[in-house]
Amino acid sequence: MSNRVLLKRSQKKYNLPVIGHFEDKSVRFNSILEAEKITGVNYTLIFEACIGKAYKAGNIYWEYEKGNHYIRYKAYYLRAMEKLKDIIQ
């Protein structure tokens, strides 16, 4: 892998615990990258599903394990959406 890919994958947001809600059970993963290895769903899709940008990824509902990091990334996404709306209008 190139240095840019390694730097992106080492960001904190990809190394936080997540929960994947499958049809019959919910599974906790130690990080988004671990979830990617096990499920085969791309890590960026999982991240977007966790912050609410996508409804689900790979037919799995994803969320961060509740805590401050979940609130912080959700707030980051909402601020980004507000900025985009201001730019578009």
N, C-alpha and C positions, 0 to 999 in steps of 0.2 A: 504494500500500500504506500501511497505517496505521503509526504509529510502533512499536506493539507488535510487529507482524509483522516490521518491519525490525530491531528489537532482537533478536528471537528468531533470525532468520536470520543475524545477524552474530556469534552465539556461536561460540566456538572449535571446539566439537564438530562443527559443520556445515561447517567450513572445513579439515578435515584430509583428507589423501589416502585414498582408498578403492579397493578392487579389487572389481570385479563379475565373478563367474564365470558366464559364459553356457554354453550347451551345448557349443560347440566351442572356445571360447577364453576367456581372462581378459583384462580390460581395466582399466588403471589410470586413475583419474580424479583430478584435482587436489583436488577437494572433493566433498562430498555434494551441494552445490548445483549443481555442474557436471554431476554424474551425473544429477540430477533433470532438468536441461534436456535432456540428450541422450536419456535412456531414457524419460522421462515418468513415472517412479515417484516418488511423493511423498517429499520429503526426510525426513520423520519416520519413514516406513516403512523407508527405507534405514538410518537411524540405529538403529532398533530391531533390524534384522537384523544390523547391525555389532556391537552389544553383546550379542547372543544372546537378546534378548527374543522375537524372531520368527525362525522357521527360515529363511525367505527372503522377499523382497519382489519382487513382479512376476515370479515364476518365475525369479529370479536370486539366486544366493547372494552375499551381501555380507560384506566384512570390511574392517576398517581395515588399512592398510598396517602391517605389524608394527613395533612400537616402543613407547616408554614410554606414549604416548597410548592405545594399544590396551589395555595392561595397566591403566592408570588407569581407563578407562571400564568395562572389564569388572569391575574391583574395585568401582566405584561401583554397578554394577547388582547385584552379589552382596550388597553391604551393604544396599541398598534392599530386596531380597527378604527378607533376614533381619529387617529392621525390620517389614516387613509381616506376616511370620509371627508375630513377637512380639505385634503388635497384634491379630491375628486370634485368637490362642490365649488 
